[in-house]
């Protein structure tokens, strides 16, 4: 059985990643990319769906573990009656294919250790053919996939069709290194990696990268770990950032809210760009912007909410019946059908991202201005339509307030960029569009009886996405309607954390078309802190922020959600949205100014002149 979600730590090489449990088992890894099929899928099934365990022979949880400084090198320590041992896990920068290096080091006494490797290609479904290459190396192959396991010592490894295993004793001062590599089956793997040299190089890379962070406020350790996590979730060849490294980790144990998050969402773009630029990572921000522009190129009507790490559009959703699901949560999905939804808010996200990049003096090519103009022409014709909304609901399309506000954001930012982009001829049209949307939202999206903006036209329900209004600049921070909305969103609270919106429990929920509940949404809880800070309630904001920080796991990672009843993390992990929201909320609390002034976006009321 897989561990709890918070039991897992992340290692990665910026092209894929692996999750390591507190028992020393790697239970999830996709190869060669984040969005490739998994070769270890025990997380969504059991050990027969693929894992690699190294630990004391009695299979105990570790005594403690931590990342080595500001790096993605993980140290796991077991202290036993026979002695102490440390397992160091990391993935070095890539050569011809992904590598996982695991170094076992005796710290005291003599500890009996074991290793079990079960490779299962094609998302835990295919058992490869395995054999011994020599006394220190085993190999496996099935179809397009092959792998090798090399140890720097002869351990008497047992290689069978289903498992490659070894038992060995580690005395104090002894170090034993394992290297696992993946390669296409038609290409000979490179087995020349020096584990110790690779460790030194990996430590140097992450330490040097982390040293460029310019955040100097409180909670700096949490901010730094979040930034390292975002870097680890970045697909280095293209600059795309995946939402998480996992698929189908449930938002409700035993429920159906199980989605594939190993892709790049456009709605994350503005938040992510701001997070990276504020923190001093301009190169990563430019790469993310460039990925975005390449991905969205084409007809405006074909804009998707999400894309693959290479910008691919076909992300067909299918169910993996051979996987039992995390703690029995079915179905297990690969691919994501949200790719075909109409989500009007993403047009606003794209325009706002380009606007933010322009303000930060990130180069914008002429073709991008033409592309944005075509997007605005399309949005001008379609913003009045119902859509699937911010949360990608699988119920009926509705007139979601957040989608309308983001259409307002698109018109507002396009108007601000018109002079620079040479698009002044469209300014009157965008100004009129902005005013019309603002009037409609304030008329149809406002509940005067409850003094709040609602989730969609005609309902009394609230939605946590309304917490983004202060940062989007739709209303002034001191506007009574904004303050009333923030107070109303408190009704989504559960033990100090916020849900996205109210779900229907065991009944089919009318908005999202799904059964079952879900946990509180960690990004929403950070947005609450952010909104409180931006509207002047800094002490309360800090309390909310610190409460969310307390549910990070032992190595500082956050999944998508938190269950305040049984007190455990839920959803795909580690979640980029959660960590981006953490960083942005920390900046809001710290009061850091960008370019010597606060963001002007949040000072402009709906319909302001530009």
C-alpha positions in Angstrom: 0.0 0.0 0.0 1.3 3.5 -0.9 2.2 5.9 1.9 0.2 9.0 2.8 0.6 11.8 0.2 2.6 13.8 2.7 5.0 10.9 3.1 6.6 11.6 -0.3 9.5 13.8 -1.1 10.4 15.0 -4.6 13.6 14.4 -6.6 14.0 15.4 -10.3 16.2 16.4 -13.1 14.0 19.2 -14.6 12.6 16.8 -17.3 10.9 14.3 -15.1 10.7 13.5 -11.3 10.3 10.7 -8.8 8.5 10.5 -5.4 10.4 8.9 -2.5 8.5 7.7 0.5 9.5 7.7 4.2 10.2 4.0 3.9 12.8 4.5 1.1 10.5 3.4 -1.7 10.2 5.3 -5.0 6.5 4.7 -5.8 6.1 7.1 -8.7 8.2 8.0 -11.7 7.5 8.7 -15.4 10.1 8.3 -18.1 11.5 10.0 -20.0 9.3 13.1 -19.4 6.8 14.3 -16.8 3.9 13.4 -19.1 5.3 10.0 -20.2 3.9 6.7 -19.0 5.0 5.8 -15.5 7.6 3.1 -14.9 6.9 3.1 -11.1 3.2 3.3 -10.4 2.8 1.8 -6.9 1.4 5.1 -5.8 -1.8 4.3 -7.7 -1.8 0.6 -7.0 0.6 -1.6 -5.1 4.3 -2.7 -5.4 3.4 -5.0 -8.3 2.7 -1.8 -10.3 6.3 -0.8 -10.0 8.5 0.6 -7.3 12.1 0.7 -6.1 12.6 0.2 -2.4 15.9 0.6 -0.5 15.9 0.5 3.3 16.6 -1.5 6.4 15.6 -5.2 5.8 12.8 -4.9 8.4 11.0 -2.3 6.2 10.7 0.5 8.8 9.9 4.2 8.3 12.9 6.5 8.4 14.0 8.2 11.6 14.3 11.6 9.8 14.9 13.0 6.4 15.7 16.4 4.8 16.9 18.0 1.7 20.6 18.9 1.8 20.5 22.7 2.1 18.8 24.6 -0.7 18.9 21.6 -3.1 16.8 18.7 -4.4 19.2 16.2 -2.9 17.3 14.1 -0.3 18.9 12.5 2.7 16.9 9.8 4.6 18.3 8.5 7.8 17.4 5.3 9.7 18.6 4.8 13.3 18.3 1.2 14.4 19.6 -0.9 17.4 22.3 -2.2 15.1 23.4 1.2 13.8 22.6 4.1 11.6 22.5 4.4 7.8 21.8 7.3 5.4 20.2 7.0 1.9 20.9 9.9 -0.4 18.6 10.2 -3.4 18.9 12.5 -6.4 18.5 12.8 -10.1 21.5 14.4 -11.8 21.3 16.7 -14.8 20.5 14.6 -17.8 22.8 13.2 -20.4 21.2 10.7 -22.8 18.3 9.8 -20.5 17.0 10.1 -16.9 19.1 8.6 -14.1 18.2 8.0 -10.4 21.2 7.8 -8.1 20.8 6.2 -4.6 23.8 6.2 -2.3 23.7 4.1 0.9 26.2 5.2 3.6 26.9 3.6 7.0 27.0 6.1 9.8 27.5 3.8 12.7 27.3 0.1 13.6 26.3 -2.5 10.9 22.8 -2.3 9.3 21.2 -5.0 7.3 19.8 -3.4 4.1 17.7 -4.6 1.1 16.9 -3.3 -2.3 13.9 -4.4 -4.4 13.4 -3.1 -8.0 10.2 -3.8 -9.8 10.0 -2.0 -13.1 6.6 -1.8 -14.7 6.4 0.1 -18.0 3.3 1.6 -19.5 1.8 3.1 -16.3 2.4 0.0 -14.2 1.0 -2.5 -16.6 3.9 -4.2 -18.5 6.4 -6.5 -16.7 9.6 -6.2 -18.7 12.0 -9.0 -19.5 15.0 -8.7 -17.1 18.4 -10.3 -17.0 21.9 -10.0 -15.5 24.4 -8.2 -17.7 27.3 -8.9 -15.3 27.9 -9.3 -11.6 27.0 -5.6 -10.9 24.5 -4.8 -13.6 21.0 -5.9 -14.5 18.9 -4.8 -17.5 15.2 -4.9 -18.5 13.3 -4.2 -21.7 9.7 -4.2 -23.0 8.6 -2.6 -26.3 10.0 0.9 -26.5 11.3 1.0 -23.0 14.6 -0.3 -21.5 16.4 0.3 -18.2 19.5 -0.8 -16.4 20.5 -1.0 -12.7 24.2 -0.7 -11.9 25.8 -1.1 -8.4 29.4 -0.1 -7.7 29.8 -3.3 -5.7 29.0 -6.9 -6.2 26.1 -7.7 -4.0 24.9 -11.1 -5.2 21.8 -9.5 -6.8 18.9 -11.8 -7.6 17.4 -11.0 -11.0 14.0 -12.6 -11.7 11.3 -11.8 -14.3 9.3 -9.7 -11.8 11.9 -8.4 -9.3 15.6 -7.5 -9.0 16.6 -7.8 -5.4 19.6 -7.7 -3.1 20.4 -8.0 0.6 23.5 -6.5 2.0 25.2 -5.2 5.1 26.4 -1.6 5.5 29.1 -1.1 8.1 30.0 2.4 9.4 32.1 4.3 6.8 31.0 2.2 3.9 29.3 3.7 0.9 27.4 1.7 -1.8 26.0 3.5 -4.8 23.2 2.4 -7.2 22.4 4.0 -10.5 19.1 3.3 -12.4 18.8 4.6 -15.9 16.1 4.6 -18.6 16.6 4.7 -22.3 14.7 4.0 -25.5 15.0 0.2 -26.2 16.7 0.8 -29.5 19.5 2.9 -28.0 22.3 1.5 -25.9 22.3 3.1 -22.4 25.1 5.1 -21.0 26.3 3.4 -17.8 29.4 5.4 -17.2 28.0 7.8 -14.5 30.2 8.4 -11.5 27.7 8.6 -8.6 30.0 10.7 -6.3 30.9 13.2 -9.0 27.2 13.4 -10.0 26.3 14.1 -6.4 28.8 17.0 -6.2 27.6 18.4 -9.5 23.9 18.2 -8.5 24.6 19.9 -5.1 26.5 22.7 -6.9 23.7 23.2 -9.5 20.9 23.6 -7.0 22.9 25.6 -4.5 24.0 28.1 -7.2 20.5 28.4 -8.5 19.0 29.0 -5.1 21.6 31.7 -4.4 20.0 33.9 -7.0 16.8 34.3 -5.0 16.1 37.9 -4.0 13.4 37.3 -1.4 14.5 38.6 1.9 11.4 38.6 4.0 10.0 36.3 6.7 9.3 32.7 5.9 12.3 32.6 3.6 12.9 28.9 4.1 9.3 28.1 2.9 9.6 30.5 0.0 13.0 29.0 -1.1 11.6 25.4 -0.9 8.6 26.5 -3.0 10.8 28.1 -5.6 13.1 25.0 -5.8 9.9 22.9 -6.2 8.7 25.1 -9.1 12.1 24.8 -10.8 11.9 21.0 -10.4 8.4 21.1 -12.0 9.8 23.0 -15.0 10.5 21.0 -18.2 13.9 22.4 -19.0 13.9 21.9 -22.8 10.8 24.1 -23.3 10.2 26.1 -20.1 6.8 24.7 -19.5 5.8 24.1 -15.9 3.6 21.1 -15.0 0.8 21.5 -12.4 2.1 18.4 -10.5 4.2 15.3 -11.2 1.4 12.9 -10.5 -1.9 11.7 -12.0 -5.1 10.7 -10.2 -4.1 11.3 -6.6 -7.6 11.9 -5.2 -9.1 15.1 -3.9 -11.4 12.8 -1.8 -10.3 9.4 -0.7 -12.4 6.8 -2.5 -13.9 9.4 -4.7 -13.9 10.2 -8.5 -12.2 13.6 -8.4 -9.0 12.1 -9.7 -7.3 14.0 -12.5 -4.0 14.0 -14.5 -2.0 17.1 -13.6 1.2 16.3 -15.5 0.5 19.1 -18.0 0.8 22.9 -18.2 -2.2 25.1 -17.5 -2.6 28.6 -19.0 -4.4 29.9 -15.9 -1.3 29.4 -13.9 0.7 31.7 -16.2 0.3 35.1 -14.7 0.7 33.9 -11.1 3.8 31.9 -12.1 5.4 34.7 -14.1 4.9 37.1 -11.2 6.3 34.6 -8.7 9.4 34.0 -10.7 10.1 37.7 -11.6 9.6 38.8 -8.0 12.0 36.2 -6.8 14.8 37.1 -9.2 14.4 34.3 -11.7 14.0 36.2 -14.9 15.5 33.5 -17.1 12.8 31.0 -15.9 10.1 33.7 -16.3 11.2 34.4 -19.9 11.3 30.6 -20.7 7.7 30.2 -19.3 6.5 33.2 -21.4 8.2 31.8 -24.5 6.6 28.4 -23.9 3.2 30.1 -23.5 3.5 32.0 -26.8 4.5 28.9 -28.7 1.7 26.8 -27.2 -1.1 29.2 -27.9 0.0 30.1 -31.5 -2.8 29.4 -33.9 -6.5 30.2 -34.3 -8.0 32.0 -31.2 -10.9 29.6 -31.3 -8.5 26.7 -30.8 -7.0 28.0 -27.5 -6.9 25.3 -24.9 -6.9 25.6 -21.1 -3.8 23.3 -20.9 -1.1 21.8 -23.1 1.6 19.2 -22.8 5.2 20.1 -21.8 6.2 20.4 -25.4 3.1 22.4 -26.3 1.2 19.3 -27.6 -2.6 19.7 -27.8 -3.9 16.1 -27.9 -4.1 14.9 -24.3 -6.8 12.3 -24.7 -8.2 11.1 -21.3 -8.5 7.4 -20.7 -9.0 5.1 -17.6 -6.3 2.6 -16.4 -8.5 -0.3 -15.3 -5.4 -2.3 -14.2 -4.6 0.2 -11.4 -6.7 0.0 -8.2 -6.3 3.7 -7.5 -4.7 5.5 -4.6 -6.4 3.9 -1.5 -9.1 2.5 -3.9 -9.9 5.9 -5.5 -11.4 5.2 -9.0 -11.1 5.9 -11.8 -7.4 6.3 -12.5 -7.1 8.7 -15.4 -4.3 9.5 -17.8 -4.8 12.5 -20.1 -7.2 15.2 -19.3 -10.6 15.9 -21.0 -10.6 19.5 -19.8 -8.3 20.2 -22.8 -11.5 20.4 -24.9 -13.5 22.7 -22.6 -14.4 26.3 -23.4 -12.8 28.3 -20.6 -13.0 32.0 -21.4 -10.9 33.1 -18.5 -7.7 31.7 -20.1 -7.9 34.5 -22.7 -7.6 37.0 -19.9 -4.7 34.9 -18.4 -2.8 35.0 -21.6 -3.2 38.8 -22.2 -2.4 39.5 -18.5 0.7 37.4 -18.7 2.0 39.3 -21.7 1.1 42.6 -20.0 3.0 41.5 -16.9 6.0 40.5 -19.0 5.9 43.8 -20.9 6.0 45.8 -17.6 9.0 43.7 -16.5 10.7 44.6 -19.8 10.7 41.1 -21.0 11.1 41.2 -24.9 7.8 40.7 -26.7 8.0 39.9 -30.4 5.8 41.7 -33.0 4.0 38.4 -33.9 2.8 38.3 -30.3 1.0 41.6 -30.6 -0.8 40.4 -33.7 -1.7 37.2 -31.9 -3.1 39.1 -28.9 -5.2 41.3 -31.3 -6.7 38.2 -32.8 -7.5 36.8 -29.3 -9.2 40.1 -28.4 -11.3 40.0 -31.6 -12.4 36.5 -30.7 -13.1 37.3 -27.0 -15.0 40.4 -28.0 -17.5 38.2 -29.9 -17.7 35.4 -27.3 -17.3 36.8 -23.8 -21.1 36.8 -23.3 -21.3 33.0 -23.6 -21.4 30.5 -20.7 -18.3 28.4 -20.2 -16.8 25.7 -17.9 -15.2 28.2 -15.7 -12.0 28.5 -13.6 -12.5 25.1 -12.0 -13.1 23.2 -15.2 -16.4 21.9 -14.0 -17.9 18.9 -15.8 -21.5 20.0 -15.3 -23.4 22.4 -17.5 -21.8 25.6 -18.8 -22.7 28.7 -16.8 -22.0 32.4 -16.7 -19.2 32.2 -14.2 -18.3 35.5 -12.6 -14.6 34.8 -12.6 -14.7 34.1 -16.4 -16.4 37.5 -17.0 -13.9 39.3 -14.7 -11.0 37.7 -16.6 -12.6 38.9 -19.9 -12.6 42.3 -18.3 -8.9 41.8 -17.4 -8.2 41.0 -21.1 -9.8 44.2 -22.3 -8.2 46.3 -19.5 -4.7 44.9 -20.2 -5.0 45.1 -23.9 -6.1 48.7 -23.6 -3.0 49.4 -21.4 -0.8 47.8 -24.0 -2.4 49.4 -27.1 0.0 52.3 -27.4 3.1 50.2 -27.0 1.9 47.4 -29.2 0.8 49.8 -32.0 -2.8 48.7 -31.5 -4.4 52.1 -30.7 -6.9 51.7 -33.5 -8.7 49.1 -31.3 -8.6 51.1 -28.1 -12.1 52.4 -28.3 -13.5 49.0 -28.9 -11.6 47.5 -25.9 -12.6 50.4 -23.7 -16.2 49.9 -24.5 -15.9 46.1 -24.0 -14.2 46.7 -20.6 -17.0 49.0 -19.5 -19.8 46.7 -20.7 -18.3 43.7 -18.9 -17.8 45.7 -15.6 -21.4 46.9 -15.7 -22.8 43.4 -16.3 -20.7 41.7 -13.6 -21.7 44.3 -11.0 -25.3 43.9 -12.0 -25.7 40.2 -12.6 -22.8 38.8 -10.5 -23.6 40.7 -7.4 -25.9 39.5 -4.6 -27.1 42.6 -2.8 -28.9 40.7 -0.1 -25.7 38.8 0.9 -23.3 41.7 -0.1 -21.0 39.5 -2.2 -20.1 38.6 -5.7 -21.4 35.1 -6.5 -20.1 32.1 -8.4 -22.2 32.5 -11.4 -25.2 34.6 -12.5 -28.4 33.6 -10.8 -27.0 31.8 -7.8 -26.4 32.7 -4.2 -23.3 30.5 -3.9 -19.8 32.1 -3.5 -16.6 30.9 -5.0 -13.0 31.3 -3.6 -11.8 32.6 -7.0 -13.4 35.9 -6.0 -10.4 36.3 -3.6 -8.4 37.1 -6.7 -10.3 40.4 -7.4 -7.9 42.6 -5.4 -4.9 41.4 -7.3 -6.7 41.6 -10.6 -7.6 45.2 -10.1 -11.3 44.8 -10.9 -12.1 47.0 -7.8 -10.2 49.2 -5.4 -9.0 47.4 -2.3 -11.2 49.6 -0.1 -14.4 49.0 -2.2 -17.2 47.8 0.1 -18.3 45.2 -2.5 -14.8 43.7 -2.4 -14.6 43.7 1.4 -18.1 42.2 1.6 -17.1 39.4 -0.9 -13.9 38.5 1.1 -16.1 38.2 4.3 -18.7 36.1 2.4 -16.0 33.7 1.2 -15.3 32.9 4.8 -18.4 30.7 4.6 -16.3 28.3 2.6 -13.9 27.9 5.6 -13.3 24.6 7.4 -11.1 24.7 10.5 -9.3 27.8 9.1 -8.9 26.5 5.5 -11.0 27.4 2.5 -12.8 25.2 0.0 -13.1 26.2 -3.6 -16.9 26.2 -3.5 -19.5 24.1 -1.8 -19.8 20.5 -3.1 -22.8 18.2 -2.8 -21.4 15.4 -0.8 -22.9 12.1 -1.9 -25.3 13.7 -4.3 -24.3 14.8 -7.8 -23.3 18.4 -7.5 -25.2 20.8 -9.7 -22.2 22.9 -10.7 -19.4 20.4 -11.4 -21.5 17.3 -12.2 -19.5 15.0 -9.8 -20.3 13.1 -6.7 -18.4 13.2 -3.4 -16.7 16.0 -1.5 -13.2 17.2 -1.6 -10.6 18.8 0.8 -9.9 22.4 1.4 -7.9 24.0 -1.5 -4.5 25.2 -0.3 -4.1 27.8 -3.0 -7.4 29.3 -2.0 -6.3 29.5 1.6 -3.1 31.4 0.4 -5.3 33.7 -1.7 -7.3 34.5 1.4 -4.1 35.6 3.1 -3.1 37.5 0.0 -6.5 39.3 -0.2 -6.5 40.1 3.5 -3.0 41.6 3.2 -3.9 43.7 0.1 -7.0 45.1 1.8 -5.0 46.1 4.9 -5.8 43.3 7.3 -2.2 42.1 7.7 -2.4 40.5 11.1 -5.2 38.3 10.1 -3.5 37.6 6.8 -0.4 36.4 8.6 -2.4 34.1 10.9 -4.0 32.5 7.8 -0.7 32.2 6.0 1.1 30.5 9.0 -1.8 28.1 9.5 -1.4 26.9 5.9 2.4 26.7 6.3 1.9 24.3 9.2 0.4 21.6 6.9 3.5 21.3 4.7 5.1 17.9 5.0 8.4 17.3 6.8 10.4 18.5 3.7 8.3 21.5 3.0 6.0 20.2 0.2 2.3 20.8 -0.4 -0.2 18.8 -2.4 -3.3 20.4 -3.9 -5.6 20.1 -0.9 -5.9 19.5 2.9 -8.4 17.4 4.8 -9.0 19.3 8.1 -11.0 16.4 9.6 -8.4 13.6 9.3 -5.6 16.1 8.9 -3.8 14.8 5.8 -2.9 16.2 2.4 -5.1 15.3 -0.7 -4.7 15.6 -4.4 -1.8 15.6 -6.8 1.6 16.4 -5.4 3.7 18.5 -5.2 1.3 21.1 -6.6 2.7 24.1 -8.5 -0.4 26.2 -7.8 0.0 25.7 -4.0 3.6 26.7 -4.1 3.1 29.7 -6.4 0.3 30.9 -4.1 2.6 30.5 -1.1 5.3 32.7 -2.7 3.0 35.4 -3.8 1.3 35.5 -0.5 4.6 35.8 1.3 5.5 38.8 -0.9 2.1 40.4 -0.1 2.7 39.9 3.6 6.2 41.2 3.4 5.1 44.3 1.5 7.8 44.0 -1.1 7.5 46.6 -3.8 8.2 45.9 -7.4 10.2 48.4 -9.3 9.9 50.8 -6.4 6.1 50.8 -6.3 3.2 48.6 -5.6 1.4 47.0 -8.6 -0.8 49.6 -10.2 -3.2 46.9 -11.4 -4.8 46.5 -8.0 -5.5 50.3 -7.7 -7.7 50.6 -10.8 -11.5 50.2 -10.4 -13.6 48.4 -12.9 -14.2 50.5 -15.9 -11.3 53.0 -15.1 -10.0 55.2 -17.9 -6.8 54.2 -19.6 
